[in-house]
Amino acid sequence: MVRTVGLAGGGILLAYALLSIATGQRSAAFGDLAQLVPPLAYAALTLALARRCRGQVRVFWNLNAVHGVMWTVGQAVWTYYDLARGGVPVMSPTDPLFFVSSIPLAAALYGRPERDRPRWLFDIVLLDLVLIALFAAFVYIYFVVSIAVTNGSEQLYNRNLTQLLNARNLLLASWAGSVWLTSSSAAWRRMLGVYAAGLTLNFAGGIAYDVIDRSGQYAAGGLWDLVWMAPYVAMALAAAVAFDEKLFEPSEEAPPLARLPVVSLIAIALLVAIPAIDEIARRLLDVSPEVESLRTRLALAMMIPFGFVVVVREFLSRRALIRAGQQLVSTREQLVQKEKLAAVGQLVSGVAHELNNPLQGVLGYAELMLASRPSAPETEELRAIRDNANRAAGIVRNLLTFAGRTSSARGWQQMNRIVRDAVAMREPRLLSAGIDLRIEIADRLPLVYVDHARLEDVLVNLIQNAENAIGARRSGDGPPTQVPTTARGEIVLTTKWRGEPDRILVEVADNGSGLRNEDLTRVFDPFFTTREVGQGSGLGLSVCYGIVREHGGQITARNNPEGGAVFTVELPVMAESLASVAAAGPHAPAPARGFQTRAVTSGEASYTVVPPDADELAASPHRRKALVVDDEESNAALVRRVLAGAGYDVESTTLSRRALVMIERTAYDAVIADVKMPELSGQELYGRVCQIRPEMARRFIFITGDIDGDDTREFLDQSRCSYFMKPFNLERLTAAVDMLTGKGSPDAIG
């Protein structure tokens, strides 16, 4: 775009120069009308650019567009007087418009487009802009208007106006240079450098025009009019640089709060400057007593609104500092909580992995003994062993979910639909319990890249938590609350969209017993519960925390001032969601054709089965040799025994290096390998087998205690091999091996 704007701007300037020379540099109509084009084109360009931007960058370009419109209107009025009224008077009505057109530029530079600003700072920035406008108005009225209204000399009026405009242009150019030099981003420095060059050209053009006008050589329609057109071409190039560099949003954080009092001192300095300017002007400038009296009254009058704005600004600054301090304390508490939960997550991940191996043995051998048709008392005892082991496995899976060690199947989803599905699942149960369930859904929410089933589980869990809180309030077991014990229960689910940053909020509010203040920082800790012993494991909210965090969001809890608790799930959308997915690894895209994925639920472990291609089955349809590689001897023996019972010729080893030698010697129909092993990991073993026996790349089935990192997720997805999370169902594993060797079909897995 820089090339296009540069050629267009250069073409306009060149065309004007040629036509000006052709008309003898004396056509006032041509000069006046031609000067309408650059500012109007600049306003259109910056307005179009602002529509692509957001935050402070959009404000910056919108203010530049306002300046372009104001200058165009002033030039149009000038053209009207020059062509229709026989000439522009010295004390022209366009002078105030040309002067105040600089205020949007000053406001744009003050806002620092490259720096983001929190919403609470908006009121303070707005009042700063009011101060700038008031001070500019005071200076203009004091030095220029006072001459016009007291019948002062036109020469003095023109001199004061020219000097004031030159000083204004110098201030804007210096300010732009300061912003350019203090910007830390290379891309922003390039754009702001061109922008500062445009304002510097504007200052230099004003000086040149002043010199030429005083010498009597200026004439409308001449080449000197280029000094008013060239700055807009340069500033349009700055807008084109911003477009090419994709500077559509701030890239730097706002300055620290410690700088707020400094800005307040500047505001107070401007207030003090008003009487100081009046005193210095009375001593140094030779004006009539009438002008001097008017100026003194003006200075006193301007101090009233100026002082009021300064006082209000100081009040808002102090309030912002207090609010920011409170926010800092809250942020610090949240950071401590996140660090604590992250440490707990790492701990439970390791514990869960170590527990899954013995649990696999307990469940596996219990299933084997049940399959041998024992006596009735033994069957009952074995079922008790199996059920309790499954319960322990469920707790382990919840811990892994909290730690973010589980897989998910994400896709672009409508958050409102997930909310409705969760409500539909729990609404009949709540109605029978005398609890009203209400949803307040925002329209036209953007899509989110999430796992529908797991986010639905989060909402269902929060609704159940709210139901329990209402029950505790009715029975008087919970903390004191403003809601009467006889009040009808109510749960409200609300969806909202917060634009900056792009986040979708889902709130679950209830009129239950609420939470104790000391419990607010512990509600997401594993095994923490406010219910009686035996009524809950204390993992429900921990699981919710793990799922939401895995999606790049956050979940918080607070008490409602009117009674009850409010849980807020905050999820990223658009670019933030895509970044979260990229950070989570390549498991995010839709699985390849033929995948059958079972997500983690409370009742069964996760597994993914990938049917082999038809040509792979045809290559060796009758080979039934299997190799089991697991560093846990009990698990290896268990799988070997099950597969041998299914008719396979099975070998096993607990050493992965020995397994590599065995595979090099024998081409197995199926290899069941653990992912985490000493010597060679499952991933390393697979890589070496692919080198020595490429035909066995799809003959692996992996088993793992947990998915302990993005590299493991990436490996399992890219290998396109089936995998099972421990503790797994032996029948399903056998069915997967049957499918891999051509003996069974995917439907047999269940």
Secondary structure, DSSP 4 states (H G I P E B T S, - for coil): -HHHHHHHHHHHHHHHHHHHHHTTT--HHHHHHHTTHHHHHHHHHHHHHHHH--THHHHHHHHHHHHHHHHHHHHHHHHHHHHHSSS--SS-THHHHHHHTHHHHHHHHHT-TTB---GGGHHHHHHHHHHHHHHHHHHHIIIIIHHHHTT--HHHHHHHHHHHHHHHHHHHHHHHHHHHHH---HHHHHHHHHHHHHHHHHHHHHHHHHHHHHHT---TTSGGGHHHHHHHHHHHHHHHHHHHTT--S--BPPPPGGGHHHHHHHHHHHHHHHHHHHHHHHHH----HHHHHHHHHHHHHHHHHHHHHHHHHHHHHHHHHHHHHHHHHHHHHHHHHHHHHHHHHHHHHHHHHHHHHHHHHHHHHHHHHHHT---HHHHHHHHHHHHHHHHHHHHHHHHHHHTT-S----EEE-HHHHHHHHHHHHHHHHHHTTEEEEEE--SSPPPEEE-HHHHHHHHHHHHHHHHHHHHHHHHT-S---SS-TTSPEEEEEEEEEETTTTEEEEEEEE-S----GGGTTTTTSTT--SSPTTS--S-HHHHHHHHHHHTT-EEEEEE-TTSSEEEEEEEE-HHHHHHHHHHH-TTSSPPPTT-EEE---SSS--EEE-PPPHHHHHHSTT--EEEEE-S-HHHHHHHHHHHHHTT-EEEEES-HHHHHHHHHH---SEEEEESS-SSS-HHHHHHHHHHH-GGGTTSEEEEES---SHHHHHHHHHHT-EEEESS--HHHHHHHHHHHTTSS-GGGG-
